[in-house]
Amino acid sequence: MKPLVKNPDAIRLAMLGMVDGNGHPYSWSAIINGKYDPSAIAQGGYPQINTYLDVQPRTALGIPGVRVTHVHCNNPADAERVSRAASIPQVVKRPEDVIGEVDAVVIATDIGHEHVARARPFIEAGLPVFIDKPLTDRADHLRQFIEWQRAGHACLSTSCLRYAREYADARKQLTALGDLRLITMSMSKTWERYGIHAMEGVYPFLPAGGWESVTNTGTSKANIVHVRHRCGVDVVLAVIADLYGAFGHLALYGAKGSQQAAFRDTFYAFKTQSEVFVEYLRTGQLPFPFEETVELMKIIIAGIRSREEGGRTVRLTEVG
């Protein structure tokens, strides 16, 4: 494998896009650039970002050899605030204006059915792309991403909960539980945008490639999703609109014991997520097989289809 960028020690990133309820352009840019303006972040409507940034030692901020140099948001005022918030020197009028100016782009939006259109100009220009979760929520768009990946285009998409410190600690203690029987995870907001947080947080606990079916007996505001794995472990995900008090609460139940873990360290998860993308740019080696992302997206799509079809069990093989 070889680097995806010309100079791995001086990587220029573009931060592109912003949608309601998602402050990642502020948080990711601040974490990568290593500096932030709390007032600009608060003015943008995301004071909670300051809460976890303020408690970090200054040495924890920043990724050496990487800088967000360009930003674009549909609302120019948002782009100006993100620029001030994280000392991003260039605000561009159109996302495509960054082509030829940066080494890679970050699409910082979490509406899956928009991502093919948002990513296309950069993938076709040969730029590596990181896409916020979920990669997509449509089967035809998933096929397009698979085609791009097979053609050799560089694309990575993850939920930060894949890198949650709390879940990694729980995986180290699994043997004490005996054979796993049940995993549950609770999450707020929507299945379309946050179901991937719940699912990708659970995903590393079981072997990839073994997920079989999805049954969503809930509603658009209260998704109750049963995901079955070939190994026999049942996974139940509750993604409920206003369940903020149980965001990322994981429970593991085995034949001999149980344990719980609650997602707390947002900074660690975000920084690790960014570092993993940077390592991909520097080495050309995906951090995990793209097939895992495909499997996860099929679970998200199957969950939507099951809910819309009255709770019918949808097998992943149906999502082509």
N, C-alpha and C positions, 0 to 999 in steps of 0.2 A: 504493500500500500504506500501511497505517497500523499503529501499534504494537499489539501483542497485549495490552499491559498498560496500566493507567491511568496509572501514573507510571514512565516508563522510567528515571528517575534514582534510584528507590528500590524495587527489585524484591525481593519476598519469595518465597523458594523453600521447598518442602517436599522433604526427602530421604526416600524411601519404599522400604522393603524391604531385605532382606539374605538371601543364600543362601550355602551352604557354598562356600568357595573364592573368594569375591568380596568384596574389601575396599573396593569403590568408595565406599560411604557414608562411610568414613573419609577416603579420599584426595580425593574430589571436594569434600566439605564443607570440608576443611582448605584446599584450593586456593582455593575460592570465598570463604570467610570470612577467609582471610589469617592465621589463627593455628591452632596445634595443640598438643596435649599428647602428647608422645612416649610417655609411660608408658601412657596410655589406649589408644593405638593398639597398642602392644606387648601389652598385656593382652588386647586383642581378637583377637590371633593373627596380626597383620600387621606384624611388625617391619620387613619389607622396604620398607614405605611410608616409614618414617622415614629409610631409607637415601637415598632420592632427595629427600625434603623437606629433610633436614638440610643438604644441600650447596647449597641455593638461597639467594641473598641475600633477606633479609626483604622487600625491595621487590618481589620477584618474586611473592610470595604475595598473594592477594586480587584480586577483580575490583571495581573502583569502582562504587558504586551498586547492588550486589547482595549479598544475604545469605541464607544458609540459616537460616531461623527456626524450622522445625519438622522433627521427625524421627519416624519410626515404623519399628520392626522387629518381626517376629513374636515374637521373644524380647525381652521388656522389658529384660533385662540388656544385650543388644546395643545397644538404643536409648539407654540411659543412658550406655554407654561412648562411643558416637558423639557424643552430646551433649557429654560432657566433652572428647572429643578435639578438637572443632572449635568449641567455645563456641556451641552451638546452644541457644537459650533454652527452647524448648518441645518436650517429649516428649509425643506423643499416644497415646491408647489404641487408636484405630482410624484407619486411613489416611484414611477419609472425614471425620474430624474437622478436617482442614485446609481443607476447602471453606469458602470465605468468609473464610479467615484468610490465605491466600497468593495470589500472582499467577500461579504456575505450579508444576508438580510435576515432580520427577525420579524416575523409577522405576529404581532402581539394582540391578536383578536381571538375570541373563543366562540365564534358562531361558525360551526363546522361547514354549513352549506355555502359559505362565502369563500372558503379557502382555495378552491381550485382557481377561481377568478383572481384572487389576490396573489396567488403564488405564480400563476402562469408566466407573466412577463419576465420574472427573475429566473425561473427554471429554464425557460427557453433561451435566456441570455447566458446560461451556464453558471449562474451564481448559486452557491450553496444556500439553502434556506432552512431556517428553524421556524416551525409553525406551532403556535400555542395549541393546547388541547381544546377540543378533539380535532384530530386531523380532518375528519369529515363526519357527517351524519347521513350521507346518501350513498347508496350502493354504486350508482353510476360514477360518482365522483371518486369513490374508492378505487374503482377500476382505472380511472385516469392516473391516480397517484401510483398505482402498481405499474402501469405502463411506463411512467416517467422513471421509476426506480429501476425497472428492468433495462431501460435505455441508458442507465448509468448516471442519471441526475442525482445530485446530492440533496437529500431532504431528511430532516429529523423532526419528529413531533413527540412530545411527552407531557404527561402531567407531572407537576412538581412532587406529587405524593408518591411517585415511584421512588423518590430519594429521601422520603421522610426519615429523619433520625429515629423517631419513636418506633417506626415499623421495622427498621433495620435491627434495632435492639430486640424487638419481639421475635424476629426470625432466629436470633441467636439462642433463644430459649425454647424453641419448639420441641426438642426431644423430651423435655420434662412433661409435656402434655399427653404423650402417647400418640396413637394414631389420630390424626385430625378427623373430625366428623362434621363440623359446622364452622363457618366463618360469617360474621355479620359486619356490616359497615353502614354508618349513617352519614348523610350529607344534606346540605341545604341546596336551594335554588332548583334548577331544572335538570331532568335527565339528559336533555340534548346538550347542555353546556357543562354540567357538573357530574353527570353520571360517570364520565371518564375519570374524574378524581377518585370516586369511590372504587371503580373497577380497577384502575391502574395501581391504586394503593394495595389492593388485595392480590393482584396478579402475580407478584413474585413469590407468593407463599405456595403456589402449586405449579406443577410442570407446564411449561408453555406447550401449545399444540394440543392440549387435551380438553379444551372447553367445547361442550357439545350443544347446549340449548339454553334458551332464555325464555322466561315466562314473566310478563309484567302484568300483574292483576290490579295495578293502581290506576291513578288518573294523571293528567298532565301536571297537576299541582302536588300530587302525593304518589310517587312511583314506588311500588313495592315489587322488587325484581328478584326472582329466583334464578340463579345461574348454576347449571349443573356441569360438573367436571367428570371426565372419564374415570378418575381415581375413586369416585364415590363421595367426595366431599361436597356438601351443599353450601352454596354461597347465597346469602340473602342481603340485598342492598336496599336501603330505604333512602330515597332522594326526595325530600319534602321541602316545599318552597321556603318556609320560614323556620326551618330546623337549624337555626344558627347556633343554638346551644349545644348541638351534637355534631358539629362540623368535623368530619374525619375521625369519628369514634369507632375503633376497630375492636372486635371481640373474637377470640379464638377458642374453640371448644374441642377438646380431645377426649379420648377414652379414659385418660388418667387425670386430667386437670384442665384448667382454663386460665386465660389471661386476657387483660384488656390493655389497650394503648390508645392514647388520644393525641391527635396531631396538634402540635403547639409551636414548633420552631420553624416559622415561615421563612425567616432569613436563611437558615441552613439549607432548606429544601430549594429555595430559589437560587441561591448561590451555587449549590452543587449542580442543579439543572443547567445553569449557564456554563459552569466549568466543563461539564460533559460535552456540551455543544462545541466549546472552544477546543477541547481535546480531539473531537471529531474533525474539526477544521485543520488541526495541526498534524493529524496522522492519517486521515482518510479512512479510518477504521470505525465503522458504526459501533456504538456502545452495546448494542444488542441486535439480533437479527430483525430486519424490517418485517419479517413474517409475524413477529409479536405485535407490532403496531396494526397490521392487517387483522389479526385475530381480535384485538381489542376493539377495533372499529366495527367489526362484524357483530360483536356483542352489543355495542351501542345501537347500531342499526336494527338488530333483532329486537332490542328492548322497545324501540319506537314502534316497530311493526306489530309486536305482540300487544302492546297497549291499544293501538289503533284497531286491532282485530279482536277486541274483547277479551284479552288475556289468553289468547291461543299460544301454546308452546311453539316457539320458532327455533328450529335447528339452525346452527351456523352454516350448514351446508346449503341452506336455502338462500343465503345472502351471497349472491354471485357477483 
